[in-house]
Amino acid sequence: MRITLMSRAGCHTCEVALADITPIAAEFGVALEVIDVDRALDPEIKVEYGDLVPVVLLDGEQHSCWGVDPDELRADLAAALR
């Protein structure tokens, strides 16, 4: 299981999302990857996620965008890891 945060430098909402997600990833023992959409090697990442940041992906599938609900993320991780 991997949590990926699509983010952008200077984005306050992205910073808040990272602060919310980091302890949850640690709590569940899952990897957390942060990708800056403006610096991603694949230009399609910026096209797909650039207007939606922050975007949270669980194992590559979009979980949420424009922010994160920590309770919902915990519940979905718990369900996925059963």
HELIX and SHEET records of a PDB file:
HELIX    1   1 HIS A   12  PHE A   28  1                                  17    
HELIX    2   2 PRO A   43  TYR A   49  1                                   7    
HELIX    3   3 PRO A   70  ALA A   80  1                                  11    
SHEET    1   A 4 ALA A  31  ASP A  36  0                                        
SHEET    2   A 4 ARG A   2  SER A   7  1                                        
SHEET    3   A 4 VAL A  55  LEU A  58 -1                                        
SHEET    4   A 4 GLU A  61  CYS A  65 -1                                        
END                                                                             
